[in-house]
Amino acid sequence: MVASATQFAMKPRRRRWLLLLGSTLVARLVCEVAARLAIRHWNEAGPQRPTAGGDVMLVEMLQPSPHRSIVYALQPGLDVRFQGVAVTTNAAGFRGPELPASKPAGGFRVVALGDSVLFGWGVGWDDTGIARLPALLSALRPGRHVDAIGTGVPGYNTAIEAEVLAHHGLAWQPDVVVVDFVGNDLDLPNFLLAPQDWWRLDHCFLVDLGRRVWRSSWLDPRTPFVWAPGDGQGHFESDPERVPAEYRAMVGIDGYRRAMTAIAAMGRQHGFRVLVTTQYGLPSEVAAVCTELALPTVSIRPRIDAFLQGGGSAAALQIAPDDPHPTAMVHGFWAEAVAAKLAELGWLPP
């Protein structure tokens, strides 16, 4: 009788636990379906258009690229404030003035590929390296019409930059293509497109939504993008085995090699030369790829070292103590180094 009474007493408790578990699972399922419907709606609605003159987050300036290999792009025709400075974009969706596609007769054009550094994160347009370069080159070749076109977008890697050159840069008929290397160029881009298969069972959209809300200072929940996975050390993932299958070819040293090989091949086909630039020097494996492809390189490290040895402050090299993006002064170093290197290589027109 005692055993039967105990069993009888446990049944209501078991029922309560089963009811609680069942309710939790149903609630979880409802929330997951709601998250999928919400994200699908935001994706189909497209990116929000920022208010002219307003302060924006990075993701508010973006839109999905029509070329899936590029992932995302800046919205064309922007006129906003980002990181404390005015940012405008041209019809092609890049920072800078409008330029005709056709090169003027006798003109000389440089197209630069890069990410947030080339873009000029936290720096006014006129102070960016790409904006300063034409005047330096014109001084070396008086009477020549010189254009320098920057295609930098924050978060890009070299694989995406090669696609930008193929889909956009070639139309400007470059004489020289500059590829600006930054330490995250072997990583995933900052954002990936949100999954489009709304009923897949191997992905949790509720987690995606939670991350968007939690990090809403950087990622508006209404965006069609998700954060790229990280490597646990403060960087976006660069191990091909740990990234979504459709992005594996763009990361790691093999992804970099493929991208630079494609850029070099486009140079041979379309008659332009390729120069690789860097602020503090290239990692050995990256330098080896450039040597393998016979691509010249130039670093602004000597200019930075000379500034520091002359009594300059390291704080003057980055826009904020917690933000290592280069200041206007460092952008000037870059433009001077590029101009000098092109002259040294004999790549400037006669």
Residue pairs with C-beta under 8 A, 6 or more apart in sequence:
28 206
31 206
32 204
32 205
32 206
35 205
35 206
35 208
35 209
36 198
36 199
36 205
38 209
39 194
39 205
39 208
39 209
40 198
42 221
42 222
42 223
42 224
43 194
43 196
43 224
45 222
46 63
46 224
47 60
47 62
47 63
47 64
47 75
47 223
47 224
48 60
48 220
48 222
49 75
50 56
50 60
50 61
50 75
50 78
50 80
51 80
52 79
52 80
53 79
53 80
53 81
54 80
54 81
55 80
55 81
55 82
56 80
56 81
56 82
57 82
57 217
57 218
57 219
57 220
58 82
58 154
58 155
58 190
58 218
59 191
59 218
59 219
59 220
59 223
59 225
60 80
60 220
61 74
61 75
61 78
61 80
61 82
61 87
61 89
62 72
62 73
62 74
62 75
62 191
62 223
62 225
63 72
63 73
63 74
63 75
64 71
64 72
64 73
64 193
64 224
64 225
65 71
65 72
65 73
67 163
67 167
68 193
69 159
69 160
69 163
70 160
70 163
70 164
70 167
71 160
71 189
71 191
71 192
71 193
72 153
72 155
72 189
72 191
72 193
72 225
73 93
73 153
74 89
74 93
74 94
74 95
74 153
75 89
75 93
76 89
76 90
76 91
76 92
76 93
77 89
77 90
77 91
78 87
78 88
78 89
79 86
79 87
79 88
80 86
80 87
80 88
81 87
83 121
83 122
83 319
84 122
85 120
85 122
85 123
85 124
85 125
86 124
86 125
87 95
87 125
88 95
88 125
89 95
89 96
90 96
90 97
90 98
90 99
91 98
92 168
94 149
94 150
94 151
94 152
94 153
94 168
95 119
95 120
95 125
95 128
95 150
95 152
96 125
96 130
96 131
96 149
96 150
99 147
99 149
99 172
101 171
101 172
101 173
102 173
103 109
103 147
103 172
103 173
104 145
106 144
106 145
106 349
107 144
107 145
107 146
107 147
108 137
108 141
108 144
108 145
108 146
108 147
108 175
108 348
108 349
109 146
109 147
109 148
109 149
109 172
109 173
109 174
109 175
109 176
110 133
110 137
110 146
110 147
110 148
110 149
110 174
110 175
110 176
110 177
110 178
110 338
110 342
111 149
111 151
111 165
111 169
111 172
111 174
111 176
111 177
111 178
111 272
112 118
112 130
112 148
112 149
112 150
112 151
112 152
112 177
112 178
112 179
112 180
113 151
113 152
113 158
113 161
113 162
113 164
113 165
113 169
113 177
113 178
113 179
113 180
113 263
114 150
114 151
114 152
114 156
114 161
114 179
114 180
114 182
115 152
115 153
115 154
115 155
115 156
115 157
115 161
115 180
115 182
115 184
115 185
116 152
116 153
116 154
116 155
116 182
116 325
117 152
117 180
117 182
117 279
117 325
117 326
118 128
118 129
118 130
118 150
118 151
118 152
118 180
119 128
119 150
119 152
119 153
119 154
120 127
120 128
120 129
120 130
120 131
120 150
120 152
120 331
121 154
121 319
121 323
121 325
122 319
122 320
122 323
122 325
123 319
123 325
123 326
123 327
123 328
123 331
124 328
125 131
126 132
127 328
127 331
127 332
128 150
128 328
128 331
129 331
129 332
129 334
129 335
129 338
130 148
130 149
130 150
130 152
130 335
131 148
131 150
132 331
132 332
132 335
133 146
133 148
133 335
133 338
133 339
134 146
134 147
134 148
136 335
136 336
136 338
136 339
137 144
137 146
137 148
137 339
137 342
137 348
138 144
138 146
140 339
140 343
140 348
141 348
141 349
144 349
147 172
149 169
149 172
149 174
151 161
151 164
151 165
151 168
151 169
152 180
153 164
154 190
155 189
155 190
155 191
156 164
156 189
157 184
157 185
157 186
157 187
157 188
157 189
157 250
157 251
157 255
157 259
158 179
158 181
158 185
158 186
158 255
158 256
158 259
158 260
159 249
159 250
159 251
159 255
159 256
159 258
159 259
160 189
160 250
161 179
161 185
161 259
161 263
162 258
162 259
162 260
162 262
162 263
165 177
165 263
165 266
166 262
166 266
169 177
170 266
170 270
173 270
174 270
174 272
175 272
175 273
175 347
175 349
176 272
176 273
176 274
176 275
176 342
176 347
177 263
177 266
177 267
177 272
177 273
177 274
177 275
178 274
178 275
178 276
178 277
178 338
179 260
179 263
179 274
179 275
179 276
179 277
180 276
180 277
180 278
180 334
181 276
181 277
181 278
181 282
181 286
182 278
182 279
183 283
184 235
184 236
185 256
185 286
186 238
186 251
186 252
186 253
186 255
186 256
186 286
187 228
187 231
187 235
187 236
187 237
187 238
187 251
188 228
188 229
188 236
188 237
188 238
188 243
188 247
188 250
188 251
189 228
189 236
190 227
190 228
190 236
191 219
191 223
191 225
191 226
191 227
191 228
192 225
192 226
192 227
192 228
192 244
192 247
193 224
193 225
193 226
194 208
194 223
194 224
194 225
194 226
195 203
195 205
195 226
197 203
198 205
208 226
209 221
211 219
211 226
211 227
212 219
212 220
212 221
212 223
212 226
213 221
215 227
219 225
219 226
219 227
228 236
228 237
228 243
229 236
229 237
229 242
229 243
229 244
230 236
230 237
231 237
231 238
231 239
231 242
237 243
237 251
238 251
238 252
239 251
239 252
240 248
240 249
240 251
240 252
240 254
240 255
241 248
243 251
248 255
249 255
249 258
250 259
253 285
253 286
253 289
256 286
256 289
257 289
257 292
260 276
260 289
260 290
260 293
260 295
261 293
263 274
264 274
264 293
264 294
264 295
266 272
267 273
267 274
273 345
273 347
274 295
275 295
275 296
275 297
275 298
275 338
275 341
275 342
275 345
275 347
276 282
276 290
276 295
276 296
276 297
276 298
277 297
277 298
277 299
277 300
277 334
277 337
277 338
278 297
278 298
278 299
278 300
278 301
279 299
279 300
279 301
279 304
279 326
279 330
279 334
280 299
280 301
280 304
281 299
281 301
282 290
282 297
282 299
287 297
290 296
290 297
296 341
296 345
298 337
298 338
298 340
298 341
299 337
300 330
300 333
300 334
300 337
303 333
303 336
303 337
304 317
304 330
304 333
307 316
307 317
307 329
307 333
308 314
315 321
316 327
316 329
317 326
317 327
317 329
317 330
318 324
318 325
318 326
318 327
319 325
319 326
319 327
326 334
342 348
